[in-house]
Amino acid sequence: MTTSNKTNPKKLSNQLWTIVAVLVFAVFLTMGYKFKDFLSPEATVTATLNESCDLRKGRCSSALPGGGKVVFSIHPKNIPLLSPLQLDVEIEGVEVSNIDVDFVGIGMDMGYNRSKLKAVEKTHFTGNGMLSICARSKMDWEARVSLQTEKGLIIVPFRFFTLK
């Protein structure tokens, strides 16, 4: 009786696919770790939500912890879905180098939606954004205005809703 040293091709193929799957998983895990600050930056300070504000009626302001103020507006005021939006931020009492606005669905993950604003003046920033469509007829959102300062990132939340 002779014993064969041949490897079963099906077994070798399964082992290779397992190794490839583990490597791909490791790459995605590493990428997620490396880009976590980009996708979800950690705030140094988060301002308190101004619950009396209604962006559909006009500009809203929020006081910053430690002094200062952020005024935010979205045009058109009815805040339509899948249409260009004009975003406007004015700041007082804080010096910023960069402003972004993240749109986050309340109670429903709506994916990554960040708009970078450009400085018109030292205290006035504008940019464009767009909201994705939602299955709900009324969707609650939070616009997170991110102010990059020399002391760190300040997040200022503003709530609003959209109608389909």
C-alpha positions in Angstrom: 0.0 0.0 0.0 1.4 3.4 -1.0 0.5 6.7 0.6 0.1 9.8 -1.6 1.4 13.2 -0.6 -0.9 15.0 -2.9 -2.9 17.9 -1.4 -6.6 18.0 -2.0 -7.2 20.9 -4.5 -10.6 21.8 -3.0 -9.1 22.0 0.5 -6.3 24.2 -0.7 -8.8 26.5 -2.5 -10.9 26.8 0.7 -7.7 27.7 2.7 -6.7 30.3 0.2 -10.1 31.9 0.2 -10.1 32.0 4.0 -6.7 33.7 4.0 -7.9 36.3 1.5 -11.0 37.0 3.5 -9.0 37.5 6.7 -6.6 39.8 4.9 -9.5 41.9 3.3 -11.1 42.1 6.7 -7.8 43.3 8.3 -7.4 46.0 5.6 -11.0 47.3 6.1 -10.5 47.3 9.9 -7.2 49.2 9.5 -8.8 51.7 7.1 -11.7 52.2 9.5 -9.3 52.9 12.4 -7.2 55.3 10.3 -10.1 57.3 8.9 -12.4 57.3 12.1 -11.3 60.9 12.9 -12.1 62.0 9.4 -15.6 60.4 9.3 -16.5 61.1 12.9 -14.1 63.7 14.5 -14.0 63.9 18.2 -15.3 67.2 19.6 -13.4 69.1 22.2 -16.6 70.9 23.1 -20.3 70.4 22.1 -22.6 73.3 22.5 -26.1 72.9 24.0 -28.9 72.4 21.5 -31.2 75.5 21.2 -34.5 73.7 21.2 -36.5 76.9 20.6 -34.9 77.4 17.2 -36.7 76.6 13.9 -34.5 76.7 10.8 -37.6 76.5 8.6 -38.6 80.0 9.9 -35.2 81.6 9.6 -31.7 81.9 11.1 -31.0 80.3 14.4 -28.3 81.1 16.9 -26.6 79.1 19.6 -24.4 80.2 22.4 -20.9 78.7 22.7 -19.6 77.4 26.0 -17.0 79.8 27.2 -18.5 82.7 25.1 -19.2 83.4 21.6 -22.1 82.6 19.3 -22.9 80.7 16.0 -25.7 81.8 13.7 -26.8 79.2 11.1 -29.3 79.3 8.3 -30.4 77.0 5.4 -32.0 78.3 2.2 -34.5 77.7 0.8 -36.4 77.8 4.1 -38.6 74.8 3.4 -35.4 72.7 3.3 -36.3 70.4 0.3 -34.9 66.9 -0.1 -32.6 66.2 -3.1 -32.3 69.9 -3.9 -29.3 72.2 -3.5 -29.2 74.0 -0.2 -27.3 77.2 0.6 -25.7 76.9 4.1 -24.7 80.1 5.9 -22.7 80.4 9.2 -21.8 83.5 11.1 -19.6 83.3 14.2 -18.9 85.7 17.0 -16.3 85.6 19.8 -14.3 82.6 18.4 -11.6 82.4 15.7 -12.0 79.4 13.4 -9.8 78.0 10.6 -12.4 75.6 9.1 -16.2 75.0 9.2 -18.0 71.9 8.1 -21.7 71.0 8.4 -22.7 67.3 8.9 -26.3 66.3 8.3 -27.4 63.5 10.6 -30.7 61.7 10.6 -32.4 61.5 14.0 -33.5 57.9 14.6 -32.3 56.8 11.2 -28.8 56.4 9.8 -28.7 58.5 6.6 -25.0 57.9 5.8 -22.1 60.3 5.5 -23.3 63.8 4.5 -20.7 66.6 5.2 -20.4 69.9 3.5 -17.3 72.1 3.7 -18.0 75.8 4.0 -15.8 78.6 2.6 -14.9 81.8 4.3 -16.5 84.9 2.8 -15.1 87.0 5.6 -13.3 86.1 8.8 -16.6 85.5 10.6 -18.9 84.5 7.7 -18.8 81.1 5.9 -21.0 79.8 3.2 -21.4 76.6 1.2 -23.7 74.2 -0.5 -25.3 71.0 0.7 -28.0 68.5 -0.1 -30.2 66.1 1.9 -30.9 62.6 0.8 -34.4 61.2 0.3 -36.0 59.4 3.2 -38.8 56.8 3.3 -40.6 58.7 6.1 -43.0 61.5 5.1 -41.5 63.6 7.9 -37.8 63.3 8.8 -36.0 64.9 11.8 -32.4 66.0 11.2 -29.5 67.5 13.0 -27.1 69.9 11.3 -23.8 69.6 13.2 -21.8 72.8 12.6 -18.2 71.9 13.2 -15.8 74.7 14.1 -12.1 74.0 13.9 -10.3 76.2 16.4 -6.8 76.3 17.7 -8.2 74.8 21.0 -9.9 71.9 19.1 -13.2 71.0 17.5 -16.4 72.7 18.6 -19.7 71.0 17.5 -22.9 73.2 17.5 -26.1 71.2 16.8 -29.2 72.6 15.1 -32.4 70.5 14.7 -34.9 70.7 11.9 -37.3 68.5 9.9 -38.1 67.9 6.3 -41.3 66.8 4.6 -41.6 64.6 1.6 
